[in-house]
Amino acid sequence: MSGFEPRNLLSSCLLLLLGERPDHGYELVQRLRPLGITDGDTSTVYRTLRSLEHHGCLCSDWAPSGAGPARRIYRITAKGRAELLSWLGTLEETRRRLDYYMRRLAPLIENRRPAAEGAAREPDEDRSC
């Protein structure tokens, strides 16, 4: 299941959150926000939870709720913990590649500071495209 693609990042984040503690879908949606997963499409979160459960990374059962109907509580399995650990290598490699990219980008950004108001501008290199 691993492989860094944006669609897989949600799976990794859900495994992380459920590795910290079991939870139900609505609360998981809230807990995703600090991780930058804020697309607001809760149906994607629930589809991903079902997929992770189908692949044996999660299990779920119904638990009574103090307010309202019972809620499905998701828990990470041993297979899910193994999948979460496999993400460590994937994310470390992604970070290494991004760091390399940023090091190469930095000189280009430093050389393209905005010209002071009224100062002569350098010719636009991209104008020929």
MMTF fields as JSON, N, C-alpha, C and O atoms, coordinates in Angstrom:
{
  "mmtfVersion": "1.0.0",
  "mmtfProducer": "UNKNOWN",
  "numBonds": 515,
  "numAtoms": 516,
  "numGroups": 129,
  "numChains": 1,
  "numModels": 1,
  "chainsPerModel": [1],
  "groupsPerChain": [129],
  "chainIdList": ["A"],
  "bondAtomList": [4, 2, 8, 6, 12, 10, 16, 14, 20, 18, 24, 22, 28, 26, 32, 30, 36, 34, 40, 38, 44, 42, 48, 46, 52, 50, 56, 54, 60, 58, 64, 62, 68, 66, 72, 70, 76, 74, 80, 78, 84, 82, 88, 86, 92, 90, 96, 94, 100, 98, 104, 102, 108, 106, 112, 110, 116, 114, 120, 118, 124, 122, 128, 126, 132, 130, 136, 134, 140, 138, 144, 142, 148, 146, 152, 150, 156, 154, 160, 158, 164, 162, 168, 166, 172, 170, 176, 174, 180, 178, 184, 182, 188, 186, 192, 190, 196, 194, 200, 198, 204, 202, 208, 206, 212, 210, 216, 214, 220, 218, 224, 222, 228, 226, 232, 230, 236, 234, 240, 238, 244, 242, 248, 246, 252, 250, 256, 254, 260, 258, 264, 262, 268, 266, 272, 270, 276, 274, 280, 278, 284, 282, 288, 286, 292, 290, 296, 294, 300, 298, 304, 302, 308, 306, 312, 310, 316, 314, 320, 318, 324, 322, 328, 326, 332, 330, 336, 334, 340, 338, 344, 342, 348, 346, 352, 350, 356, 354, 360, 358, 364, 362, 368, 366, 372, 370, 376, 374, 380, 378, 384, 382, 388, 386, 392, 390, 396, 394, 400, 398, 404, 402, 408, 406, 412, 410, 416, 414, 420, 418, 424, 422, 428, 426, 432, 430, 436, 434, 440, 438, 444, 442, 448, 446, 452, 450, 456, 454, 460, 458, 464, 462, 468, 466, 472, 470, 476, 474, 480, 478, 484, 482, 488, 486, 492, 490, 496, 494, 500, 498, 504, 502, 508, 506, 512, 510],
  "bondOrderList": [1, 1, 1, 1, 1, 1, 1, 1, 1, 1, 1, 1, 1, 1, 1, 1, 1, 1, 1, 1, 1, 1, 1, 1, 1, 1, 1, 1, 1, 1, 1, 1, 1, 1, 1, 1, 1, 1, 1, 1, 1, 1, 1, 1, 1, 1, 1, 1, 1, 1, 1, 1, 1, 1, 1, 1, 1, 1, 1, 1, 1, 1, 1, 1, 1, 1, 1, 1, 1, 1, 1, 1, 1, 1, 1, 1, 1, 1, 1, 1, 1, 1, 1, 1, 1, 1, 1, 1, 1, 1, 1, 1, 1, 1, 1, 1, 1, 1, 1, 1, 1, 1, 1, 1, 1, 1, 1, 1, 1, 1, 1, 1, 1, 1, 1, 1, 1, 1, 1, 1, 1, 1, 1, 1, 1, 1, 1, 1],
  "groupList": [{"groupName": "MET", "atomNameList": ["N", "CA", "C", "O"], "elementList": ["N", "C", "C", "O"], "formalChargeList": [0, 0, 0, 0], "bondAtomList": [1, 0, 2, 1, 3, 2], "bondOrderList": [1, 1, 2], "singleLetterCode": "M", "chemCompType": "L-PEPTIDE LINKING"}, {"groupName": "SER", "atomNameList": ["N", "CA", "C", "O"], "elementList": ["N", "C", "C", "O"], "formalChargeList": [0, 0, 0, 0], "bondAtomList": [1, 0, 2, 1, 3, 2], "bondOrderList": [1, 1, 2], "singleLetterCode": "S", "chemCompType": "L-PEPTIDE LINKING"}, {"groupName": "GLY", "atomNameList": ["N", "CA", "C", "O"], "elementList": ["N", "C", "C", "O"], "formalChargeList": [0, 0, 0, 0], "bondAtomList": [1, 0, 2, 1, 3, 2], "bondOrderList": [1, 1, 2], "singleLetterCode": "G", "chemCompType": "PEPTIDE LINKING"}, {"groupName": "PHE", "atomNameList": ["N", "CA", "C", "O"], "elementList": ["N", "C", "C", "O"], "formalChargeList": [0, 0, 0, 0], "bondAtomList": [1, 0, 2, 1, 3, 2], "bondOrderList": [1, 1, 2], "singleLetterCode": "F", "chemCompType": "L-PEPTIDE LINKING"}, {"groupName": "GLU", "atomNameList": ["N", "CA", "C", "O"], "elementList": ["N", "C", "C", "O"], "formalChargeList": [0, 0, 0, 0], "bondAtomList": [1, 0, 2, 1, 3, 2], "bondOrderList": [1, 1, 2], "singleLetterCode": "E", "chemCompType": "L-PEPTIDE LINKING"}, {"groupName": "PRO", "atomNameList": ["N", "CA", "C", "O"], "elementList": ["N", "C", "C", "O"], "formalChargeList": [0, 0, 0, 0], "bondAtomList": [1, 0, 2, 1, 3, 2], "bondOrderList": [1, 1, 2], "singleLetterCode": "P", "chemCompType": "L-PEPTIDE LINKING"}, {"groupName": "ARG", "atomNameList": ["N", "CA", "C", "O"], "elementList": ["N", "C", "C", "O"], "formalChargeList": [0, 0, 0, 0], "bondAtomList": [1, 0, 2, 1, 3, 2], "bondOrderList": [1, 1, 2], "singleLetterCode": "R", "chemCompType": "L-PEPTIDE LINKING"}, {"groupName": "ASN", "atomNameList": ["N", "CA", "C", "O"], "elementList": ["N", "C", "C", "O"], "formalChargeList": [0, 0, 0, 0], "bondAtomList": [1, 0, 2, 1, 3, 2], "bondOrderList": [1, 1, 2], "singleLetterCode": "N", "chemCompType": "L-PEPTIDE LINKING"}, {"groupName": "LEU", "atomNameList": ["N", "CA", "C", "O"], "elementList": ["N", "C", "C", "O"], "formalChargeList": [0, 0, 0, 0], "bondAtomList": [1, 0, 2, 1, 3, 2], "bondOrderList": [1, 1, 2], "singleLetterCode": "L", "chemCompType": "L-PEPTIDE LINKING"}, {"groupName": "CYS", "atomNameList": ["N", "CA", "C", "O"], "elementList": ["N", "C", "C", "O"], "formalChargeList": [0, 0, 0, 0], "bondAtomList": [1, 0, 2, 1, 3, 2], "bondOrderList": [1, 1, 2], "singleLetterCode": "C", "chemCompType": "L-PEPTIDE LINKING"}, {"groupName": "ASP", "atomNameList": ["N", "CA", "C", "O"], "elementList": ["N", "C", "C", "O"], "formalChargeList": [0, 0, 0, 0], "bondAtomList": [1, 0, 2, 1, 3, 2], "bondOrderList": [1, 1, 2], "singleLetterCode": "D", "chemCompType": "L-PEPTIDE LINKING"}, {"groupName": "HIS", "atomNameList": ["N", "CA", "C", "O"], "elementList": ["N", "C", "C", "O"], "formalChargeList": [0, 0, 0, 0], "bondAtomList": [1, 0, 2, 1, 3, 2], "bondOrderList": [1, 1, 2], "singleLetterCode": "H", "chemCompType": "L-PEPTIDE LINKING"}, {"groupName": "TYR", "atomNameList": ["N", "CA", "C", "O"], "elementList": ["N", "C", "C", "O"], "formalChargeList": [0, 0, 0, 0], "bondAtomList": [1, 0, 2, 1, 3, 2], "bondOrderList": [1, 1, 2], "singleLetterCode": "Y", "chemCompType": "L-PEPTIDE LINKING"}, {"groupName": "VAL", "atomNameList": ["N", "CA", "C", "O"], "elementList": ["N", "C", "C", "O"], "formalChargeList": [0, 0, 0, 0], "bondAtomList": [1, 0, 2, 1, 3, 2], "bondOrderList": [1, 1, 2], "singleLetterCode": "V", "chemCompType": "L-PEPTIDE LINKING"}, {"groupName": "GLN", "atomNameList": ["N", "CA", "C", "O"], "elementList": ["N", "C", "C", "O"], "formalChargeList": [0, 0, 0, 0], "bondAtomList": [1, 0, 2, 1, 3, 2], "bondOrderList": [1, 1, 2], "singleLetterCode": "Q", "chemCompType": "L-PEPTIDE LINKING"}, {"groupName": "ILE", "atomNameList": ["N", "CA", "C", "O"], "elementList": ["N", "C", "C", "O"], "formalChargeList": [0, 0, 0, 0], "bondAtomList": [1, 0, 2, 1, 3, 2], "bondOrderList": [1, 1, 2], "singleLetterCode": "I", "chemCompType": "L-PEPTIDE LINKING"}, {"groupName": "THR", "atomNameList": ["N", "CA", "C", "O"], "elementList": ["N", "C", "C", "O"], "formalChargeList": [0, 0, 0, 0], "bondAtomList": [1, 0, 2, 1, 3, 2], "bondOrderList": [1, 1, 2], "singleLetterCode": "T", "chemCompType": "L-PEPTIDE LINKING"}, {"groupName": "TRP", "atomNameList": ["N", "CA", "C", "O"], "elementList": ["N", "C", "C", "O"], "formalChargeList": [0, 0, 0, 0], "bondAtomList": [1, 0, 2, 1, 3, 2], "bondOrderList": [1, 1, 2], "singleLetterCode": "W", "chemCompType": "L-PEPTIDE LINKING"}, {"groupName": "ALA", "atomNameList": ["N", "CA", "C", "O"], "elementList": ["N", "C", "C", "O"], "formalChargeList": [0, 0, 0, 0], "bondAtomList": [1, 0, 2, 1, 3, 2], "bondOrderList": [1, 1, 2], "singleLetterCode": "A", "chemCompType": "L-PEPTIDE LINKING"}, {"groupName": "LYS", "atomNameList": ["N", "CA", "C", "O"], "elementList": ["N", "C", "C", "O"], "formalChargeList": [0, 0, 0, 0], "bondAtomList": [1, 0, 2, 1, 3, 2], "bondOrderList": [1, 1, 2], "singleLetterCode": "K", "chemCompType": "L-PEPTIDE LINKING"}],
  "groupTypeList": [0, 1, 2, 3, 4, 5, 6, 7, 8, 8, 1, 1, 9, 8, 8, 8, 8, 8, 2, 4, 6, 5, 10, 11, 2, 12, 4, 8, 13, 14, 6, 8, 6, 5, 8, 2, 15, 16, 10, 2, 10, 16, 1, 16, 13, 12, 6, 16, 8, 6, 1, 8, 4, 11, 11, 2, 9, 8, 9, 1, 10, 17, 18, 5, 1, 2, 18, 2, 5, 18, 6, 6, 15, 12, 6, 15, 16, 18, 19, 2, 6, 18, 4, 8, 8, 1, 17, 8, 2, 16, 8, 4, 4, 16, 6, 6, 6, 8, 10, 12, 12, 0, 6, 6, 8, 18, 5, 8, 15, 4, 7, 6, 6, 5, 18, 18, 4, 2, 18, 18, 6, 4, 5, 10, 4, 10, 6, 1, 9],
  "groupIdList": [1, 2, 3, 4, 5, 6, 7, 8, 9, 10, 11, 12, 13, 14, 15, 16, 17, 18, 19, 20, 21, 22, 23, 24, 25, 26, 27, 28, 29, 30, 31, 32, 33, 34, 35, 36, 37, 38, 39, 40, 41, 42, 43, 44, 45, 46, 47, 48, 49, 50, 51, 52, 53, 54, 55, 56, 57, 58, 59, 60, 61, 62, 63, 64, 65, 66, 67, 68, 69, 70, 71, 72, 73, 74, 75, 76, 77, 78, 79, 80, 81, 82, 83, 84, 85, 86, 87, 88, 89, 90, 91, 92, 93, 94, 95, 96, 97, 98, 99, 100, 101, 102, 103, 104, 105, 106, 107, 108, 109, 110, 111, 112, 113, 114, 115, 116, 117, 118, 119, 120, 121, 122, 123, 124, 125, 126, 127, 128, 129],
  "secStructList": [7, 7, 7, 7, 7, 2, 2, 2, 2, 2, 2, 2, 2, 2, 2, 2, 2, 2, 2, 2, 7, 7, 3, 3, 2, 2, 2, 2, 2, 2, 2, 2, 4, 4, 4, 6, 7, 7, 7, 7, 7, 2, 2, 2, 2, 2, 2, 2, 2, 2, 2, 2, 2, 2, 6, 6, 1, 3, 3, 3, 3, 3, 3, 7, 7, 1, 1, 1, 1, 7, 3, 3, 3, 3, 3, 3, 7, 2, 2, 2, 2, 2, 2, 2, 2, 2, 2, 2, 2, 2, 2, 2, 2, 2, 2, 2, 2, 2, 2, 2, 2, 2, 2, 2, 2, 2, 2, 2, 2, 2, 6, 6, 7, 7, 7, 7, 6, 6, 1, 7, 7, 7, 7, 7, 4, 4, 4, 4, 7],
  "xCoordList": [0.813, 0.0, 0.852, 0.363, 2.112, 2.944, 3.256, 3.019, 3.781, 4.145, 3.664, 2.472, 4.584, 4.188, 3.447, 4.03, 2.188, 1.314, 0.34, 0.017, -0.14, -1.055, -2.233, -2.659, -2.765, -3.922, -3.531, -4.383, -2.259, -1.811, -1.463, -1.384, -1.255, -0.92, -2.059, -1.807, -3.288, -4.429, -4.373, -4.617, -4.059, -3.949, -2.887, -3.109, -1.738, -0.651, -1.066, -0.776, -1.74, -2.174, -3.203, -3.16, -4.121, -5.107, -4.439, -4.804, -3.469, -2.74, -2.002, -1.979, -1.403, -0.714, -1.681, -1.408, -2.809, -3.784, -4.329, -4.482, -4.624, -5.163, -4.073, -4.373, -2.824, -1.718, -1.61, -1.189, -1.994, -1.99, -3.134, -2.962, -4.324, -5.483, -6.637, -6.777, -7.466, -8.666, -9.596, -9.594, -10.382, -11.273, -12.362, -12.3, -13.354, -14.425, -14.204, -13.415, -14.898, -14.667, -14.723, -13.817, -15.77, -15.907, -14.731, -14.184, -14.345, -13.217, -11.915, -11.062, -11.763, -10.57, -10.498, -9.419, -11.635, -11.671, -11.144, -10.373, -11.556, -11.079, -9.578, -8.863, -9.114, -7.699, -6.787, -5.578, -7.346, -6.55, -6.152, -5.144, -6.915, -6.671, -5.257, -4.626, -4.724, -3.355, -2.299, -1.181, -2.653, -1.725, -1.826, -1.15, -2.668, -2.813, -3.803, -3.884, -4.559, -5.579, -6.902, -7.594, -7.244, -8.438, -9.313, -9.955, -9.346, -10.124, -11.628, -12.395, -12.059, -13.464, -14.331, -15.537, -13.76, -14.524, -14.496, -13.629, -15.431, -15.45, -15.694, -15.268, -16.373, -16.627, -15.313, -15.213, -14.307, -12.991, -12.35, -11.727, -12.497, -11.942, -12.606, -11.919, -13.92, -14.627, -14.299, -14.165, -14.169, -13.76, -12.369, -12.114, -11.475, -10.105, -10.095, -9.357, -10.897, -11.003, -11.5, -10.964, -12.51, -13.031, -11.981, -11.858, -11.224, -10.171, -9.08, -8.619, -8.673, -7.66, -8.168, -7.406, -9.447, -10.034, -10.075, -9.756, -10.459, -10.516, -9.14, -9.046, -8.078, -6.713, -6.124, -4.966, -6.899, -6.447, -5.601, -5.011, -5.532, -4.733, -5.499, -4.895, -6.82, -7.689, -8.747, -9.044, -9.304, -10.516, -11.466, -11.035, -12.742, -13.703, -14.823, -15.093, -15.456, -16.665, -17.501, -17.028, -18.752, -19.68, -19.58, -19.488, -19.598, -19.553, -20.684, -20.961, -21.33, -22.402, -21.848, -20.702, -22.691, -22.311, -23.158, -24.342, -22.572, -23.317, -24.38, -25.393, -24.149, -25.095, -25.35, -24.516, -26.494, -26.839, -26.595, -26.409, -26.598, -26.468, -25.05, -24.116, -24.922, -23.607, -22.68, -23.113, -21.391, -20.382, -19.438, -19.156, -18.957, -17.966, -16.592, -16.132, -15.959, -14.632, -13.595, -13.695, -12.605, -11.543, -10.311, -9.975, -9.644, -8.406, -7.381, -7.72, -6.128, -5.066, -4.739, -4.798, -4.399, -4.023, -2.503, -1.801, -2.014, -0.573, -0.136, 0.937, -0.949, -0.627, -0.61, 0.232, -1.517, -1.55, -0.315, 0.218, 0.144, 1.379, 2.573, 3.451, 2.612, 3.698, 3.639, 4.674, 2.441, 2.268, 2.717, 3.369, 2.365, 2.778, 4.301, 4.878, 4.943, 6.409, 7.015, 8.063, 6.37, 6.897, 6.822, 7.606, 5.882, 5.783, 6.981, 7.345, 7.592, 8.739, 9.819, 10.314, 10.187, 11.197, 10.758, 11.55, 9.494, 8.959, 9.012, 9.425, 8.597, 8.588, 9.993, 10.251, 10.902, 12.294, 12.9, 13.619, 12.624, 13.121, 12.493, 13.177, 11.212, 10.54, 11.145, 11.373, 11.408, 12.033, 13.413, 13.778, 14.187, 15.526, 15.427, 16.209, 14.475, 14.298, 13.84, 14.307, 12.927, 12.472, 13.605, 13.736, 14.421, 15.571, 16.519, 17.01, 16.78, 17.637, 17.042, 17.752, 15.757, 15.067, 15.182, 15.486, 14.939, 14.979, 16.385, 16.535, 17.409, 18.785, 19.061, 19.744, 18.542, 18.747, 17.893, 18.296, 16.735, 15.836, 16.306, 16.108, 16.915, 17.3, 18.084, 17.741, 19.122, 19.847, 18.978, 19.179, 18.035, 17.155, 16.233, 15.955, 15.768, 14.883, 15.658, 15.162, 16.868, 17.682, 18.034, 18.163, 18.196, 18.558, 17.373, 17.559, 16.171, 14.98, 14.211, 12.98, 14.949, 14.284, 13.534, 13.989, 12.387, 11.626, 12.458, 13.16, 12.375, 13.099, 12.479, 11.268, 13.324, 12.831, 11.971, 12.188, 11.006, 10.098, 10.884, 11.683, 10.672, 11.348, 12.709, 13.286, 13.24, 14.553, 14.401, 13.322, 15.498, 15.476, 15.309, 15.933, 14.474, 14.231, 15.095, 15.42, 15.459, 16.189, 15.215, 14.029, 15.687, 14.777, 14.177, 14.835, 12.925, 12.219, 12.718, 12.512, 13.386, 13.95, 12.892, 13.148, 11.708, 10.657, 9.783, 8.873, 10.039, 9.168, 9.169, 8.206, 10.226, 10.323, 9.431, 9.28, 8.847, 8.03, 6.665, 5.872],
  "yCoordList": [-1.205, 0.0, 1.262, 2.317, 1.194, 2.387, 2.926, 2.272, 4.103, 4.802, 6.218, 6.455, 7.173, 8.543, 9.145, 9.454, 9.303, 10.04, 10.764, 10.258, 11.938, 12.678, 11.85, 11.997, 10.98, 10.183, 9.199, 8.802, 8.796, 7.873, 8.582, 7.939, 9.884, 10.617, 10.531, 10.445, 10.553, 10.441, 9.12, 9.089, 8.04, 6.736, 6.774, 6.297, 7.344, 7.436, 8.259, 7.886, 9.372, 10.229, 9.524, 9.643, 8.795, 8.054, 6.964, 6.755, 6.272, 5.249, 5.884, 5.327, 7.04, 7.745, 8.077, 7.792, 8.68, 9.085, 7.884, 7.933, 6.804, 5.617, 4.854, 4.095, 5.043, 4.5, 5.188, 4.58, 6.461, 7.218, 6.793, 6.66, 6.576, 6.124, 5.769, 6.363, 4.808, 4.479, 5.697, 6.531, 5.787, 6.942, 6.654, 5.665, 7.527, 7.404, 8.42, 9.355, 8.226, 8.985, 10.487, 11.182, 11.014, 12.46, 13.065, 14.088, 12.434, 12.949, 12.857, 13.738, 11.802, 11.676, 12.82, 13.351, 13.195, 14.323, 15.581, 16.337, 15.804, 16.965, 16.879, 17.876, 15.693, 15.498, 15.574, 15.754, 15.44, 15.548, 16.995, 17.227, 17.955, 19.363, 19.832, 20.45, 19.572, 20.032, 19.378, 19.88, 18.261, 17.59, 18.136, 17.648, 19.144, 19.76, 19.071, 19.389, 18.132, 17.429, 18.11, 17.744, 19.1, 19.902, 20.088, 21.128, 19.102, 19.281, 19.332, 19.676, 18.994, 19.083, 17.973, 17.961, 17.051, 15.957, 14.765, 13.898, 14.722, 13.643, 12.286, 11.264, 12.262, 10.972, 10.315, 9.088, 11.107, 10.556, 9.908, 8.851, 10.528, 9.963, 8.624, 7.651, 8.56, 7.314, 6.224, 5.056, 6.594, 5.606, 5.068, 3.873, 5.944, 5.528, 4.629, 3.645, 4.952, 4.086, 2.7, 1.695, 2.637, 1.342, 0.568, -0.647, 1.27, 0.614, 0.065, -1.062, 0.857, 0.396, -0.813, -1.734, -0.802, -1.942, -3.16, -4.271, -2.961, -4.049, -4.695, -5.909, -3.892, -4.401, -4.932, -5.35, -4.922, -5.49, -4.566, -5.004, -3.291, -2.327, -1.766, -1.269, -1.841, -1.366, -2.409, -3.27, -2.316, -3.056, -2.049, -0.994, -2.368, -1.44, -2.222, -3.379, -1.546, -2.085, -0.916, 0.217, -1.217, -0.186, 0.014, -0.949, 1.276, 1.612, 2.593, 3.484, 2.428, 3.365, 4.781, 4.981, 5.742, 7.144, 7.782, 7.471, 8.657, 9.352, 10.27, 10.543, 10.74, 11.654, 11.148, 11.328, 10.52, 10.071, 8.59, 7.831, 8.191, 6.763, 6.249, 7.021, 4.935, 4.305, 4.762, 5.115, 4.741, 5.176, 4.026, 3.182, 4.014, 3.017, 3.521, 4.586, 2.734, 3.085, 2.265, 1.042, 2.96, 2.318, 2.131, 2.984, 0.989, 0.664, 0.158, -0.524, 0.505, 0.032, -1.416, -1.8, -2.206, -3.613, -3.741, -2.77, -4.943, -5.193, -4.91, -4.348, -5.29, -5.013, -3.504, -3.01, -2.782, -1.325, -0.673, 0.285, -1.192, -0.662, -0.924, -0.071, -2.094, -2.409, -1.457, -0.978, -1.186, -0.258, 1.151, 1.852, 1.552, 2.862, 2.958, 3.981, 1.902, 1.893, 1.947, 2.562, 1.312, 1.371, 2.79, 3.165, 3.576, 4.969, 5.776, 6.765, 5.375, 6.114, 6.226, 7.322, 5.116, 5.139, 5.955, 6.702, 5.809, 6.549, 8.052, 8.822, 8.46, 9.885, 10.44, 11.587, 9.648, 10.105, 10.323, 11.301, 9.43, 9.583, 10.807, 11.542, 11.03, 12.204, 13.484, 14.446, 13.496, 14.667, 14.917, 16.067, 13.854, 13.995, 14.631, 15.519, 14.178, 14.733, 16.186, 17.007, 16.51, 17.893, 18.805, 19.926, 18.34, 19.13, 19.405, 20.525, 18.4, 18.558, 19.6, 20.48, 19.499, 20.448, 21.864, 22.801, 22.021, 23.352, 23.95, 25.153, 23.127, 23.624, 24.143, 25.154, 23.47, 23.913, 25.133, 25.971, 25.239, 26.354, 27.646, 28.729, 27.548, 28.727, 29.763, 30.943, 29.388, 30.419, 31.12, 32.303, 30.416, 31.035, 32.066, 33.104, 31.786, 32.711, 33.93, 35.051, 33.733, 34.844, 35.816, 37.011, 35.355, 36.21, 36.919, 37.734, 36.64, 37.232, 38.094, 38.098, 38.833, 39.751, 40.811, 41.224, 41.257, 42.297, 43.574, 43.962, 44.217, 45.464, 46.566, 46.582, 47.5, 48.633, 49.507, 49.565, 50.179, 51.004, 52.079, 52.787, 52.21, 53.207, 52.768, 53.441, 51.662, 51.186, 50.479, 49.999, 50.421, 49.718, 48.229, 47.674, 47.588, 46.152, 45.394, 45.875, 44.191, 43.301, 42.761, 42.619, 42.456, 41.876, 40.58, 39.801, 40.374, 39.162, 37.993, 37.941, 37.044, 35.887, 34.995, 34.305, 35.002, 34.083, 34.649, 33.966, 35.863, 36.515, 35.829, 35.957, 35.111, 34.486, 33.258, 32.753, 32.772, 31.553, 31.797, 30.864],
  "zCoordList": [0.0, 0.0, 0.0, -0.404, 0.439, 0.509, -0.866, -1.881, -0.882, -2.097, -1.944, -1.751, -2.027, -1.752, -2.921, -3.961, -2.737, -3.625, -2.717, -1.643, -3.118, -2.239, -1.75, -0.604, -2.607, -2.184, -1.084, -0.289, -1.022, 0.011, 1.312, 2.359, 1.269, 2.478, 3.491, 4.693, 3.03, 3.939, 4.69, 5.897, 4.01, 4.671, 5.762, 6.875, 5.434, 6.404, 7.62, 8.756, 7.379, 8.486, 9.371, 10.596, 8.751, 9.542, 10.371, 11.528, 9.792, 10.556, 11.728, 12.826, 11.498, 12.585, 13.719, 14.885, 13.364, 14.387, 15.144, 16.364, 14.423, 15.09, 15.834, 16.756, 15.451, 16.231, 17.585, 18.57, 17.624, 18.879, 19.791, 21.002, 19.181, 19.971, 19.048, 17.979, 19.444, 18.661, 18.606, 19.512, 17.543, 17.428, 16.406, 15.676, 16.364, 15.378, 14.259, 14.4, 13.165, 11.941, 12.093, 11.635, 12.728, 12.841, 13.583, 13.17, 14.671, 15.453, 14.653, 14.754, 13.864, 13.017, 12.003, 11.739, 11.441, 10.504, 11.193, 10.601, 12.436, 13.195, 13.471, 13.37, 13.816, 14.15, 12.931, 13.077, 11.736, 10.503, 10.204, 9.538, 10.678, 10.331, 10.658, 9.801, 11.857, 12.138, 11.241, 11.129, 10.606, 9.695, 8.271, 7.365, 8.078, 6.767, 5.859, 4.673, 6.399, 5.614, 5.924, 6.875, 5.117, 5.41, 4.184, 4.034, 3.315, 2.092, 2.35, 1.451, 3.567, 3.912, 3.353, 3.598, 2.619, 2.032, 2.986, 2.874, 3.913, 4.899, 4.265, 4.804, 3.128, 2.483, 2.058, 2.063, 1.694, 1.341, 2.563, 2.452, 3.711, 4.946, 5.239, 5.552, 5.143, 5.431, 4.41, 4.775, 3.142, 2.121, 2.421, 2.272, 2.842, 3.16, 4.395, 4.436, 5.389, 6.572, 6.176, 6.642, 5.328, 4.877, 4.094, 4.248, 3.256, 2.484, 3.404, 3.222, 4.382, 5.335, 6.123, 6.415, 6.463, 7.17, 6.246, 6.671, 5.009, 4.026, 3.841, 3.657, 3.889, 3.727, 5.03, 5.057, 6.101, 7.366, 8.219, 9.207, 7.853, 8.624, 9.815, 10.765, 9.767, 10.839, 11.132, 10.304, 12.312, 12.634, 13.274, 13.74, 13.296, 13.876, 14.543, 14.22, 15.479, 16.083, 16.559, 16.653, 16.856, 17.274, 18.774, 19.536, 19.192, 20.616, 20.907, 20.104, 22.049, 22.391, 22.558, 22.961, 22.238, 22.361, 23.445, 23.573, 24.212, 25.255, 24.677, 25.321, 23.471, 22.814, 21.403, 20.516, 21.191, 19.854, 19.647, 20.599, 18.376, 18.057, 18.307, 18.523, 18.272, 18.441, 17.319, 16.222, 17.639, 16.671, 16.364, 17.215, 15.129, 14.732, 15.186, 14.772, 16.038, 16.549, 15.786, 15.692, 15.246, 14.471, 15.351, 16.173, 15.155, 15.869, 14.86, 13.893, 15.106, 14.227, 14.581, 15.749, 13.589, 13.794, 13.704, 13.421, 13.946, 13.801, 12.36, 12.141, 11.39, 9.987, 9.743, 8.993, 10.358, 10.218, 10.819, 10.261, 11.96, 12.559, 11.655, 11.52, 11.037, 10.098, 8.899, 8.435, 8.403, 7.286, 7.694, 6.92, 8.905, 9.408, 9.47, 9.101, 9.931, 9.98, 8.584, 8.39, 7.613, 6.251, 5.7, 4.829, 6.207, 5.782, 6.248, 5.611, 7.337, 7.85, 6.777, 6.513, 6.16, 5.11, 3.903, 3.329, 3.522, 2.376, 2.635, 1.768, 3.818, 4.138, 4.311, 3.945, 4.862, 4.973, 3.598, 3.389, 2.657, 1.291, 0.628, -0.085, 0.854, 0.303, 0.876, 0.144, 2.188, 2.809, 2.211, 1.963, 1.974, 1.392, 0.008, -0.331, -0.779, -2.131, -2.09, -2.88, -1.169, -1.044, -0.573, -1.065, 0.368, 0.825, -0.333, -0.48, -1.153, -2.326, -3.273, -3.762, -3.525, -4.401, -3.844, -4.582, -2.548, -1.93, -1.99, -2.202, -1.806, -1.921, -3.33, -3.495, -4.33, -5.714, -6.042, -6.849, -5.433, -5.691, -5.024, -5.574, -3.864, -3.077, -3.88, -3.809, -4.645, -5.396, -6.441, -6.715, -7.014, -8.006, -7.375, -7.974, -6.193, -5.486, -5.026, -5.135, -4.511, -4.015, -5.123, -4.858, -6.351, -7.472, -8.095, -8.999, -7.645, -8.264, -7.281, -7.275, -6.441, -5.508, -6.298, -7.365, -5.787, -6.496, -6.623, -5.689, -7.775, -8.003, -7.164, -6.939, -6.695, -5.919, -6.823, -8.034, -6.233, -7.02, -7.754, -7.14, -9.047, -9.855, -10.36, -11.213, -9.862, -10.301, -11.632, -11.98, -12.37, -13.654, -13.404, -12.5, -14.195, -14.055, -15.034, -16.119, -14.618, -15.526, -16.542, -16.245, -17.734, -18.737, -18.209, -17.518, -18.549, -18.119, -18.951, -20.164, -18.271, -18.947, -19.555, -20.542, -18.976, -19.396, -20.518, -20.987, -20.947, -21.915, -23.276, -24.032, -23.594, -24.91, -25.068, -26.18, -23.995, -24.075, -24.642, -24.766]
}
